[in-house]
Amino acid sequence: MKVAIGSDHGGIQIREEIKKLMDELGIEYQDFGCECDTSVDYPDYAIPVAEKVASGEFDRGILICGTGIGMSIAANKVKGIRCALVHDCFSAKATREHNDSNVLAMGERVIGAGLAREIATIWLQTDYEGGRHERRVGKITEYEA
């Protein structure tokens, strides 16, 4: 698995924790920034990560900002992206199993690093179930076309 990861200024600390986690799990990733603690615009980081996933260059993406909301909205504007904003373990598992989400968004001002690591671990290690969910995900794909 190859993961694109990015954050704005509000998500740098959790981004660094998730990078450590992926190192521990042996998951290949590329960091798309940001590298500053001054205010930046979240679409400048969300859209490139989402485009890399949509193009197939990366299997999945992880985005972090203050709340995760802006990142998820921006990422979901990219055709082929199913970005889920997740702040609990149950939703992390469900969005992979049922929605085949390919981008995970989290908010550093909403959850701490420990929970973010748990969520990311579950999300990275959970497979899509397919089956009855394929029809539903397929409807989204058809609409995008």
SULJOSUL-V110652 format. One record per residue. D_LAST is the distance of its C-alpha to the last C-alpha in whole Angstrom. Layout:
[[D_LAST] [D_LAST]]
This chain:
[[26] [26] [25] [24] [26] [27] [28] [30] [34] [33] [32] [34] [37] [34] [32] [36] [36] [33] [34] [37] [35] [33] [36] [38] [35] [35] [31] [30] [29] [29] [29] [28] [30] [32] [35] [37] [38] [38] [35] [32] [28] [26] [23] [25] [25] [21] [19] [21] [21] [17] [16] [19] [17] [14] [15] [17] [20] [21] [20] [21] [22] [24] [25] [28] [29] [32] [30] [26] [25] [24] [23] [20] [19] [19] [17] [14] [13] [12] [8] [9] [13] [14] [17] [20] [23] [26] [30] [31] [32] [30] [27] [27] [27] [25] [22] [22] [23] [21] [18] [18] [18] [18] [19] [23] [24] [28] [30] [33] [35] [34] [35] [38] [37] [38] [36] [33] [34] [34] [31] [30] [32] [30] [27] [27] [29] [27] [25] [22] [23] [20] [22] [21] [19] [16] [15] [15] [13] [11] [10] [9] [6] [5] [5] [4] [0]]
